[in-house]
């Protein structure tokens, strides 16, 4: 039996300052805020910088990774 992976619906233009919860917290880092958007020469959004709320550590990643609901949940939970 195959399980269907659900995807978070994301509009990259509305990502800035959005809140995310890591499904599997690492180093007690569970809640994140999109602190910055990374753009290419054509101003297309190619990535984002997540900031952990607990310690302000920053993680740079492709914004599309947030669509995987097995790793990320929209909002703080």
Secondary structure, 3 states (H helix, E strand, C coil): CCCCCCECCCCHHHCCCCEEEEEEEECCEEEEEEEEEEECCCCCEEEEEEEECCCCCEEEECHHHHHECCCEEECCC
